[in-house]
Amino acid sequence: MVCFVFLYCMNISPVSAKTEGDFPDDVSVFFHDADICQYLAGEWDSNLPPKRKNELSDEMNKVCSNIHERQEYFEKKYVRNKSIIRKLKSYEF
């Protein structure tokens, strides 16, 4: 019985964390790209084989080349939306 009540409360309790699906499409795409940029930056290592370095560089150039400008654009566009601004500010490039 206690287990049932606990599970029932878990199902009806509000979720406080916002997922990317809760944001407008344009900024969700930015968040996705920003996550990719951070991932790729973490993958980079000077000891990687040249082929892998080239692959990472190509992907970073494709996805990350204007990430700063896009971040600034969305900070201006969504200046009144605290949850979007908070997430935008969490990225440091």
N, C-alpha and C positions, 0 to 999 in steps of 0.2 A: 504494500500500500504506500509506504513512504517513497519507494522508488517511483511509483506511478505519479505521485504528486510532484516529485522533483522533476521528472521528465515533462510533465504537463506545464510546470512553471517555466521550464527552459524554452518550450515551444511558444509560449505567449509573451515572454519577456522581450522588450524592444532591444534591437541591436544598435549600439551607439557608434560603431565604426562604419564609416562610409566606404563602400566599394566603388571601383571605377564605374560600375553600372549606374551608380547614383548621380554621376556627374553628366553634364552635357557632352554630346559626342565629340565636339571639337577638342575640348580639354582632356577627355578620356584618351583620345589618340595621342595627345602630347604626353600624358602620364605613361602610356605604354612605351612610347619612343624614349622617354627619359629613363625608364627602367632598363631598356635595352642598352642605352648609352652607358649607364652605370655598370651593367653587367659586362659589357665589352671592355670598359676601362679596367675592370678587375681581372679580366682574362689576359691583358697585355703583359708580356714578360720579355725582356731583352734576350732571354735564352731560348725563345721559341724558334722553331725552324722557319726559314724565310717564307715558305709557302703559307704557313699559319699566320705569320705577321702580315702578309699581303691580304689574306682573307679578312683578318680583323680590321686592317686599315680601310679596305674597300667598304666593309659594312659600316664602320664608324663614319666614313665620309658620306655614305648614303643616308644614314639615319641621324647623325649627330652634328652635321656641319653647321646648322643654323639653330641649334637647340637653345642657345642663350637668347637669341632674338625672339624665338617663339615663347620662351618663358616670360620675357618682359612684356610681350604682347598680351599674353593671358593675364598677367598681373594687372595690367591696365584695364583689360576688358572686364574682368571679374573682381574689381577692386572692392565691391560691396558684398561679395560672397566670402565670408570668413572661412568656411571649410575648404573652398578651392584655394584661397590664398595660403592657408596653412599648409596644404599639400604642395603647392607650388614652391613655397619657401623651404620645404624640406629637401629640395634638390640643390646640390652644390656642384657646379660644373667648373 
